[in-house]
């Protein structure tokens, strides 16, 4: 899912410290925030928009398309289901450390309704020059500048680094999608790759993956069908065998999800796999005709 400036957005948990801080920055950048939720603050105005008790109330008082969740882990399932039942068209779930069974429940419910979810455990999404949803530094022009390179990342920090390298190389981004680093997420790498492939103005895609899981191998199957160049960086190439690494998604079983299997699958699909993130600019210049 790619966020757009026309999306009517609510922030669930808007009155909290992080909700307030990032709502103000999203508003300043152009995100169309029409309301927020907090059960104890319903009926008040916060960040210049009305606060409702629930997403269902918000839909009646300030109809929305996108819900962004700044919600504590144990309350995310209830909040996500509230947004889905209200009729949200898409969700950005920023929270990490959500119980796995809760994630399974609301992700399945969203799929039944054909509602895309970014996350959980995502830094959000950016469409440079239009809007952003989450806590990516969209307002920093050294990192985000309107252009033709789509970026998808499981890691917020590595995604930021690759975006910095894209801009330093003289390019800009058409859109950034942070899909999250948990084992169970709504939007997969393949989903994001397809979304960017079909997004107008995108001429190339940079993909940031990690060891663990099989999302990059599945994305390689889609990359084979693309006419646009794809460049990838896979984190964890130096991870000791059998060692559990940072993200909850970085779990390798046998050869499944290993750095070698991901790199092999991507290269077989015609994807340029980088040794280091700093090689992104050179790879783009080689593969992208400006």
C-alpha positions in Angstrom: 0.0 0.0 0.0 1.2 3.4 -0.9 0.0 6.4 1.1 -1.3 9.4 -0.9 -1.9 13.1 0.0 -5.6 12.6 -0.7 -6.0 9.9 2.0 -8.2 11.0 4.8 -6.3 9.9 7.9 -7.0 9.3 11.6 -4.3 8.8 14.3 -5.3 6.2 16.9 -3.6 7.2 20.1 -3.2 10.8 18.9 -3.0 12.4 22.4 0.0 10.4 23.5 3.5 11.8 23.5 4.6 10.0 20.2 1.1 10.4 18.7 1.2 14.1 19.2 4.8 14.6 18.1 4.4 12.7 14.8 0.9 14.0 14.1 2.2 17.6 14.1 5.0 16.6 11.7 2.7 14.6 9.4 0.4 17.6 9.3 3.2 20.0 8.5 4.3 17.7 5.7 0.9 17.5 4.1 -0.7 14.3 5.5 -4.5 14.9 5.6 -5.3 14.1 9.2 -9.0 14.5 9.9 -9.2 13.2 13.4 -7.8 11.0 16.1 -8.9 8.6 18.9 -8.5 8.2 22.6 -11.3 6.8 24.7 -10.7 9.2 27.6 -10.3 12.3 25.5 -13.3 12.0 23.2 -15.0 15.3 22.4 -11.8 17.4 22.7 -9.7 19.0 20.0 -6.0 17.9 19.7 -3.5 19.0 17.1 -6.4 21.0 15.5 -8.6 17.9 14.9 -11.4 16.3 16.8 -10.8 13.3 19.1 -13.2 10.4 19.2 -13.6 7.5 21.5 -13.3 4.9 18.8 -12.6 4.6 15.1 -16.3 3.8 14.5 -17.2 7.1 16.1 -14.5 8.8 14.0 -16.0 7.4 10.8 -19.3 9.0 11.6 -17.8 12.3 12.6 -14.8 12.6 10.3 -14.9 9.9 7.6 -11.4 8.5 7.0 -9.5 6.1 4.6 -6.3 5.4 6.6 -5.8 4.6 10.3 -2.3 5.0 11.8 -1.9 3.2 15.1 0.2 4.7 17.9 -1.3 2.1 20.3 0.4 0.1 23.2 1.0 -3.6 22.3 -1.7 -5.2 24.3 -4.4 -2.9 22.9 -3.5 -3.1 19.2 -5.8 -6.0 18.4 -8.8 -4.2 19.8 -7.8 -0.9 18.0 -7.1 -2.6 14.7 -10.4 -4.5 14.8 -12.2 -1.2 15.6 -10.6 0.5 12.6 -11.5 -2.5 10.3 -15.1 -2.6 11.6 -15.4 1.1 11.0 -14.5 0.6 7.4 -10.9 1.7 7.1 -9.4 1.2 3.7 -5.8 0.7 5.0 -3.9 0.5 8.3 -0.4 1.4 9.4 0.5 -0.5 12.6 3.6 1.0 14.1 3.7 -0.9 17.4 6.2 -3.7 18.1 6.0 -6.5 20.7 2.4 -7.3 20.0 1.4 -10.8 21.0 1.7 -13.1 18.0 -1.8 -14.5 18.3 -3.2 -10.9 18.3 -1.3 -10.1 15.1 -2.5 -13.3 13.4 -6.1 -12.4 14.3 -6.2 -8.8 13.0 -4.1 -9.6 9.9 -6.5 -12.4 9.0 -9.4 -10.1 9.6 -7.9 -7.5 7.3 -7.2 -10.0 4.6 -10.9 -11.2 4.7 -11.9 -7.6 4.1 -9.2 -7.0 1.5 -7.7 -4.2 3.6 -3.9 -3.7 3.3 -1.8 -3.3 6.5 1.7 -2.0 6.8 3.3 -3.5 9.9 3.2 -4.3 12.6 6.6 -3.0 13.8 7.0 -0.7 10.9 8.4 2.9 10.7 5.7 3.7 8.2 5.4 4.9 4.6 6.5 8.1 2.7 5.4 9.5 -0.6 7.8 12.4 -1.0 6.2 15.7 -1.8 2.8 14.4 -0.7 2.5 12.9 2.7 3.9 10.3 5.2 2.4 8.0 7.7 4.4 6.9 10.8 7.8 8.2 12.0 10.1 8.3 9.0 12.0 11.6 8.6 10.1 12.6 5.4 10.8 16.3 6.0 14.6 15.8 5.7 15.4 16.5 2.1 18.8 14.8 2.4 16.9 11.5 2.9 13.6 12.0 1.0 13.2 13.9 -2.2 10.6 13.3 -4.9 12.0 11.1 -7.7 11.7 7.8 -9.5 13.2 5.2 -7.2 10.8 3.1 -5.1 12.2 1.8 -1.8 10.9 -1.1 0.3 12.5 -2.1 3.6 11.9 -4.5 6.5 14.1 -2.2 8.6 13.3 1.4 9.3 16.9 2.4 10.0 18.3 0.5 7.0 15.5 1.9 4.9 16.5 5.4 6.0 20.2 4.7 5.1 19.3 3.4 1.6 17.1 6.4 1.0 20.0 8.7 2.0 22.3 6.9 -0.4 19.6 7.2 -3.2 19.4 11.0 -2.7 23.2 11.3 -2.4 23.5 9.6 -5.8 21.4 12.3 -7.3 18.1 10.5 -7.4 14.9 10.7 -5.4 12.1 8.4 -4.2 8.7 7.8 -5.8 7.6 6.1 -2.6 9.0 4.4 0.5 7.3 1.4 2.2 8.4 0.1 5.5 6.9 -3.3 5.9 8.1 -4.2 9.4 10.5 -6.7 10.8 8.1 -9.1 12.6 7.6 -12.7 11.4 3.9 -12.0 10.7 3.1 -8.8 8.8 0.3 -7.5 6.6 2.3 -6.4 3.6 5.1 -8.7 2.4 8.2 -7.8 0.4 6.5 -9.2 -2.7 3.4 -7.2 -2.1 5.4 -4.0 -1.7 7.5 -4.8 -4.8 4.3 -5.2 -6.9 2.9 -2.0 -5.5 6.0 0.0 -6.4 6.2 -1.7 -9.8 2.7 -0.5 -10.6 3.1 3.0 -9.0 3.3 5.7 -11.7 6.7 7.5 -11.9 8.7 4.6 -10.5 11.6 3.6 -12.7 13.6 1.4 -10.4 13.1 -0.3 -7.0 15.6 -0.7 -4.1 14.7 -3.5 -1.8 16.1 -3.9 1.8 15.8 -7.4 3.2 17.1 -9.4 6.1 18.0 -13.0 6.8 15.1 -15.0 8.2 11.8 -16.0 6.6 11.3 -16.5 2.9 9.9 -13.1 1.8 12.9 -12.1 -0.3 12.8 -15.5 -2.1 9.1 -15.0 -2.8 9.8 -11.4 -4.0 12.4 -12.8 -6.4 9.7 -14.7 -8.2 7.9 -11.4 -8.8 11.1 -9.6 -9.7 11.6 -12.0 -12.6 8.5 -10.6 -14.3 9.5 -6.9 -13.9 11.0 -4.8 -16.7 12.1 -2.2 -14.1 15.6 -2.8 -12.5 15.6 -4.0 -9.0 18.5 -3.5 -6.6 18.6 -5.3 -3.2 20.6 -5.2 0.0 20.2 -8.2 2.4 21.3 -7.5 6.0 22.8 -10.3 8.1 25.3 -11.7 5.7 27.9 -11.9 8.5 25.5 -13.3 11.1 26.9 -16.4 12.8 25.1 -19.6 11.9 22.3 -20.5 14.3 22.5 -17.1 16.0 19.2 -15.3 16.6 19.6 -11.7 15.4 17.8 -8.4 16.0 14.4 -8.4 14.4 11.9 -11.0 15.4 11.7 -12.0 11.7 15.4 -12.9 11.6 15.0 -16.6 12.2 16.8 -19.0 10.0 15.9 -22.6 9.8 18.5 -24.8 8.0 19.2 -23.1 4.6 15.7 -21.5 4.6 15.9 -17.8 5.0 19.7 -17.8 4.9 21.7 -15.0 3.3 23.0 -17.3 0.7 19.6 -18.6 -0.3 18.2 -15.1 -0.6 21.1 -13.7 -2.6 21.0 -16.7 -4.9 17.3 -16.4 -5.6 17.5 -12.7 -6.2 20.5 -12.8 -8.5 18.8 -15.6 -10.5 15.9 -13.3 -11.0 18.1 -10.5 -12.4 18.3 -8.4 -9.2 21.5 -6.6 -8.4 22.5 -7.6 -4.9 24.7 -5.1 -3.0 27.5 -6.0 -0.8 27.0 -2.8 1.2 24.3 -0.1 1.3 26.9 2.5 0.1 26.9 0.7 -3.3 23.3 1.7 -4.0 24.2 4.9 -6.0 26.6 3.2 -8.3 24.2 0.3 -8.9 21.4 2.7 -9.8 23.7 4.7 -12.2 24.6 1.4 -13.9 21.1 0.1 -14.3 18.9 3.2 -14.5 19.0 5.3 -17.6 18.4 8.8 -16.5 
